[in-house]
Every structure is written in structure tokens, then in C-alpha cells.
Amino acid sequence: MFSVSLPFDQRLGPDDVRGSRAHVAGLRRAGILTEAECADVLDALDVVETELAEHRLQFKPGDEDIHTAVERRVTELAGAAGAKLHTGRSRNDQVVTDLRLYTKRELLVIVRRIIELQRVLGERAASVRKAYLPGYTHLQRAQPVLLGHHLLAHGWALSRDVDRLLDAWGRTDVSPLGAGALAGSSLPLDPAAVADDLGFGGVFSNSLDAVGDRDFVAESLFALTLLAVHLSRIGEEIVFWSSEEAGFVVLPDSHSTGSSMMPQKKNPDIAELARGKAGRLIGNLTGLLATLKGLPLAYNRDLQEDKEPLFDAFDQMGLALSALTGLLGAIGFDIETMQAAADSPMLAATDLAEWLVERGMPFRDAHALVGGVVREAIGRRVPMADLVRAHPELGEQAALLLEPGAAIRRRTTPGGAGPGPFVQQLRSYRETLSAEEARLGKTDPEHPER
């Protein structure tokens, strides 16, 4: 009960069958299996694959993991030929081959779902081109920003996640099959040919490293965990924006829940769960790193602990991405409330200072002058615009900067939050999405579904 891994590693069944097919082909090329024996074992593997897909494979008490279960069933079906399946192969290189095949596939599933979320963010950003809201630092209102600019900020962070995950995919794309238990084999096997049969881009260079390496698991977990952190940030903002204190969004009924006690409640559960799952993935990552840090070469049974955190990370991020994509596609923006909050004259303070800089005043002096006006407006409880008009260094022209929408129109630098830069940013964002899809297509031309 302590050592068995079948309850969780059975999801590697299809990958084990695929790896076994390639190994059988390698044994045939090496002359270890005859054509007839090869055909018998491959037919048995076809049966096992179908039984796995239809959940008809009967596990037995001696099946410690999915690998022994598959081999046992193949031997039942193919007889003596099936007993040759494990020739020249150890569970050490078999397990990590299966896990690499699984990880390669699941990384691409996550990348596709990230791109779907990015696409929704881009569509929503394009649909609210003129809308703006307060930007925040330290959760304090800072300067107005276009709503589209804010949404694309999340999209750009997700773009880095795509890049990291595809980079991790590239380093996962190395076949360890043929490394044996730790030292290779005395049989005339061809690891490069088997790697090619399995669609790997490369083959191991050192058998000790091949069976002990779980860098690809740690790296994939890190990329998934940072993705979780980014989704958590989206979730946090939705929680805040949907509060009555902010009132910036209206949650769709399809993506929120009520209270079991309070009839008036509409809770942002999806956003909160997206926020909460990040802690779970951080635990998965740190737990794996703690497991790996004390292991000598080559294989140690501790490495059985690599699968559950990785499987869980893939599962949770796949669900979180789908749920958030649906939520962000259906959420309602209260643009009037957003813009009313952003039109506070206080949020144009930086624009007043920069207006003075344009007229020759050093920025620190301008900062101090405008800060004094703000303090006076707050202290005396008088409209800031009145003080600006009356100030000898400011006046009526400066007061125009406090008009609704004026500050957002002044954001003109590339990558900034104003209308002009946003047009360029949206074009660049769409180009980046197209490049991501093209890169994904080259990596995964068949786009297999989960």
C-alpha cells in the first residue's frame, strides 16, 4: 500500500503503450524479436490500448504500477512473445519515457487554453476601446488607464507563460528510452531510432542522467506555478472589481454563486478559486524540489513522488484556464462607474506636474507644488479645480487637465495607457497571438485533444 503507484500513474497507460510499441520495433530491428513475435506483441498492445480507453483493463493485486499492469496483460495475450517485451528495458527508463511523453502532450494542452484566454482578453479589450478606469498602485487610485490597456496587461503576462511552457516542452523533448536501469544495455539497441519512432526531437547523452533527470518535471511545474500566480492576480482583481466598494463589473450568473444563507449575495467563486489554486501549485513545486535536492544518481524510488504534483498542476490549470476564459468572456463592465472613479481630479496630479515641466519647471519643484495644491484641496475641502485656476503657476489652462477624460488622452508614450498607444499595442498583441499559434502549430501540428 505504501509503495503502490497504480492509483495515480494509470493515466500514463496510453503513453506506456506508445513507448512499448517503439521498444518492440527496436527489438525487432535488433533481431531480438522475430517478425511473428513482433506482430503478436503489437496486436496485444492494441488490445491493451482499447481496454484502457474503454476502462476495461482489469488490474490485479500484483500490478504495482501501470507499467507492470500493461506488461502483465500483454504477456497474457501474446504468451512467450509478450514475456520478451521488457528485454533491454528497465522500469527506470520506461517510466521517465512515459512521463516525458505525457508532459509533452499536456504542456501543449495548457498552451492552447492560455491562447484561448488571451484571445478573449484581446476581444474584450478591443470592444471597450474608449472606456477607462483608475489604475492602481498599492491598491490606491493612481492614474487613469484604458480598460483595454488593463486587460491586455494580463494578456502580455500570459504570453510570457506561453513562451516558458513551450521552452519547457523543448527540454522535455528528449528520449531516455535505451538508458536501461542506469548503464545502457549490452544488446544491439538503437536509442536514436526509438526516439525518432516516438517523435522525440533528441536522445539522451548519458544513461545515468537520463534515468535520474526530473528537471523537465520541475521546470514544467515552475512554469505552471507562475501561470497560476498570473491567474491568481486576475482572480484578485475580479474579486475587487465585483465588490460593491468598487462596482466596476457585474458577475454573470453562469459564473458566480449565491449564498446558502443570504439571498442577495452573488459570489465570485471562480475568481477566488483561481486565486486559491496558486497556493496549491506553489506547494506542489516546492515539495518536488525538496524531494529532488537530496537524491544521488541514478534512479531512486523517491522519484515516484514526481507524478502526483505534476498531474495535479496540469489538472488544476486546465480547469482554471477554462473557467476564467468563460468568466471573462461573459463578465459585464460597468463603464460609467469605472470612468466616474477615474475622473477624480486627484488622479490628474501627475499631469499637472508634467504640464509645469513642459513649461520649464524642474520636476521635483513641480511635484512639490502640485502636492501642496492637493493637500490644500483635501484640508480645506474645496474643489481642486478652483485652487488650480487660482494658482499663479497654474491657471485656467492647467485646470483643463482636470476635465473628465483629459488625463487618459495625455498618455502618448509607446506602451502607455492612452488611446494612441493602445491602437499600436492591440495590433502588436494580435501579431503576438498569431505568432504563438504558429509556434504551437509547428510544435503540435495535429493538435491532439486532451
N, C-alpha and C positions, 0 to 999 in steps of 0.2 A: 504493500500500500504506500510505503514511503518512497519507493523508487520508481513506481509506475508512472509513465507519462502519456499513456494512450488516451485518457480522457480529454487532454487538450491538444496533443500533437496529431490526432487523427485528421485534422484539417489539412495536414500535409500529404494525405493519401494520393491525390491526383499528381502531385509533384513526385512522390515516390515511384508511382507507376511510370511517369515520364522518364525519370532518371534510370529506372531499371531497364526500360526499353533501350536506351542508349548504351547502357552497360552490356546488355545482351548482344547488341550489334558489335560492340567492341570485342566481346568474347568470340563471336563468330569470325571476325577478321583475324583474331589471333589464333584461330584453329582450335580453340578450346571447346567450342560448341559446333556440332555439325549443322548443316542446313536444316535437317529434320528437327533436331533438338531446338534450334533457334526458333523455328516455326511453332513448335509446341509451347515453348515458354512465352512467346509473344501472344499466341492465342489465349493462354492462361491470363496474361496481363490484361488483355482486352476484357475478359470476363470480370476480373477484379475491378477494373475501371468502371464497368457498368454497375457492378454490385455496390461500389462506393457511391456512385452518382444517385442510385436509387435507394440508398440506405439499406441495402440488403446483405451487406457483408457481415457475417456473424463472427463477433470477436469471442475468443476463448480465454480461459484463465491463464494460459501460458503466453498470451500476447502482451508483452511488456510495453511495447510501443507500436506505432503504426507500421514501422519498418519490418518488425518481426511478424506482424499480422499479415502483411502483404506477402512476404516470403513463404510463410506457412501455407497460405491459401494457394499460392502459385504451385507449390510442391504437391498439394492435394490434387490439383487439376492436371499438372504436367508430369507427375511422378519423378523418376530419376533425373530427367532433364531439368525439372524445377529445382532439384537439390543442387544443381550446378550454378544457380543464379547468383549466389554470393561469392563465387570464385573471384579472387583478385580484388575483392572489395571488402572494406571494413564498415561497420556502422559509423565509424568516425568520419570517413569521407562521404559516406552515404547521407548521413543526417545533415551535414552542412551543405551538401549539394542541394538537397530538398529545400532547405531553408533559404538558400540563395535564390532558387527558382521562385519560391513563394514570395520572397521580399521584392524581387524584380517586378513581379506582376502587381502586387499590392501597392507599391510605390506609384505605379502609373495610374491605378485606380484613384488614388488620392490626388494626384496631379490633375486628372480630368475633372474631379469635383472642385478643386480650387479654381480652375479656369471657369467653371460654371458660375461660381460665386463672383469671380472677378467680372464676368460678363454682366451679371445682374447689377453689380455696383456701377459699372460703366453706363448701363442703360438708365438706371435711376439718376445718375449724375447728369447725363445728357438731357433728361426730361425736366430738370429743375435748374436750368442754366442761370436764371436771374435771381433765384432765391438765395438768401444769405442768412446767417445766424451768428451768434457770438462765437469766436474762437476762445479757447480756454488755455491758461497755464495755471498750474497749482489749483485747478478746479475753480479758478476765479476768472470772470469775464475779462478778456484781454483786448482783442481787436476783431472786427467783423471779418468773416471769411465766407466765400460762396459755399453753399451746401454741397454743390457738386465737387468742389475742391476738397471738402472734408471727406466725402465718400471715397474719392479717388486716393486719398491718403492711405486708407485701408487697402485699396486695390494694389497700390505700389508695394506695400509690405507683403502682401500675398504673392506678388511677383517674385520677390526675393525667396519666398518659400518654395515656389516652383523651381527656381534655379538651384536651390540647395538640394531639393529632393531628386532632381534629375542628375545632379552631380553625384549624389549618394548612389543613385541607380548605376552610374558608370563604374563606380568602385565595387559594386555588388556583382557586376557582370563578369565574374572570373570563376571558372570551373575548378573545384577542388577534387573532382572525381578522378581517381587514379593515384591519389596520395596514400591510399590504404589506411592502415591504423596510424602510422606516423612516418614510415620509411619507404613508401612506394611498394613495388612488387618485383619478384623475380620472373613473373610471367611476361610475355611479349605484348603488353598492353600499350595503347596509344592514347594518352590523355588528351592530346590536342584534337584527335579525330572525334573523341567522345564529346569534348567541349563544343565542337562545331555541330555535332548532331543535336545537342541541347540548345543551340542558339546562343551560347556564351561568346562574348567578344574576346575573351582571353583565357589563359590556362595558368594554373599555379606554377611558381618557380621553385618553391621549397616545400617539401611534403610536411615537415614539422609545422611550418607557418600555416599551411593550407588547412590542417585539421584543427588547429588551435585558434585561428583567427576569427574573432567576432567583431572586428572593427565595423564591418558593414551593418551589424545589428545596432551597435552603439551610435553610429553616425545616423542611421535611419531614425532611431529613437530621438536623437537630438533634433533633427530636422522636424520630426512630427511634434516634438515638445515645443519648439519655438513657434510652429504653426498654431499649436494650442494656445500659446501666450497671445498671439495676434488675434485669434478668435475670442479669447477672453476679453481683450480690450474692446472689441466690437460689442461683445455682450454687455460689458460695463457701461458703455455709452448708451446702449439701448435702454438699459435699466434706468439710467439717469434721465435720458430724454423722455421716457414714458412716465416719469413721476409727475404728480400734479405741480410740484415745485418748478419744474421746467416746462412741461406741457408741449414739448416740441414734436412728439409723434403720437399717433393713435395706433395701438396694437390691434392687429386683425384678430377676430375671434378664432380663426383657424389655427393661429399660432400663439395662443395665450390660454390661460386657465382662470377659473374662478376660485373663490374661497369656499371652503367647506362650511364656513360659519357666517361670513359677511357677504351678503348678496351683491353689494355694489362693486366688489373687487374684480379687477382684471389684472392678472399677474404675468410678468414677463418671464415665464418659466424657462423657455428655450434660451433666452439670453443669459439667465442665471446659470443654467446648466453648462452652457458654453464657457462661462467664466469658471465654474467649479471644476470642470473636467481638466483644466490646465494643471491644477494641483495633483491630480491623479497621474497625469503623464510625467510631471516632474519627478514624482515618486518612482515611476517605472524606470526612468532614465538613471536616476541616482542609485537605485537598487542594482541595476545591471552593472553600472560602473564599479560599485563596491564589490560585486561578485568577480568581475574580471581582474581587479587590480592586484590580487594576490596569487594568480594562477601561474604555475610554471608551464613550460612546454611539455607535452604537446596537448593531447586531449585529456580533460578531467571531467568527471561526472557533474561538477558544478555547472558546466555549460548547458546542462538540461534546463537551467533557470533562465536561458536567454529567450525562450519562446513565449511564455505567458505574457511578459511585459510588452513584447513586440506585437503579439496578436491583439492584445487589449488596446494598444495605441492605434493600430490600424482600424479596429472596430469603432472605437470612440470618435476618432477624427472623421471617419467616413460618415457616421451618423451626424456629427456636429456640423459638418460642411453642408450636408443635405438640408438639415433643419434650418440653419441660418440662411441658406440660399432662398428657401421658401419664405422665411420671415421677412427678409429684406426685400423680396420681390412684392410682398403684399402689404408692407407697413405703410401707414399713412403719415405724411409730413404735414404738420400744422405750420405752414409757411408764414402766416400772419403773426403767430406768436413768436416764431423764431426771429422774424425781422423786427418786431417791436422790441425784443430784448437786445438786438444788435444795434438799434438806433439810439441807444442811450448816448448822450453827448460825451460821457466819460470815456467811451470806447474810441473816441476820435482824438484823445490826448496826444498820442504819438504823432498823428497827422499835424496837429498844431505845432509840435516841436519841430517836425521836419519842414513845415512851412516857414518857420523862422530861420532854419538852417539854409533854406533856399535863398533867403534874403541876407545871408552873411553872418548870422549869429552862430558861435560855436555851439555844438550840440549839448554839451554839459550845461551851458548857460540857458539854452532853450528848454532843456529838461527841467531845470530848477524853476524857471519862470512859469511854465505850464503847470508844474506840480503845485506851485503856490496858488494858481487860479483854481485848481481842482480842490485844494484844501479849503480855500475860502468859500467856494460854492457849497461844499459839504457842511462847513462850520456855520455859515450864515443861512443855509437852506434857501439859497437863491438860484435861479436858473443859471447854468454855466454859460449859456449863450449871452446873457446880459453882461456878465463880467468880461467875456471876451470882447464884446463890442465896445465896452468902456475902457479897455486896457490900451494904453498909448502904444505898446509894441504890437498889438494885435488889430482890433478894429473890425469893421463890418465885413471886410473881405475874408478875414480869418474865420468869422462866425459862420460863413457859408459852409465851412468844412464840417460843421456840426449838423447840417441838414440830413434827413434820412437818406441813406444810400450813398452819401458823398464819400465816406471813408472807403467803402468797398471799391468804388470806381477809381480810387487813387492807387490801388495795388497794381503796379505795372511791371515790376521786375519779373524776369523769366522764372517760372515755377511758383510764382506768387499766387495769392488768393483772389485776385481781381478778374474781371471779365475777359480782358485781353489775353493775359497769360493762360487762362483756363481753356480758351479755344485751342491754343497750341498744345496744352497738356493733354486735352482729350484726344487730339489727333495722335500724339505720341503714345498714349495709353492704348489706343486701339491698335496701333502698329506693334506694340509690345505683346498684346494678346495674340495677334496673328503670328508673331514670331514664336511664342510659346506653343501655339497649336501646331506650327510647322515642326518645331523641335520634338514635340510629343509624337507627331506622326512618323518622324524618322526613327524614333526610338521604338515605337509600338505601332507599326503600320496596320496591324489587324484590329487594334483597339478591342482586345478581349474584355468582356464584361465580367464583373465580379460574380 
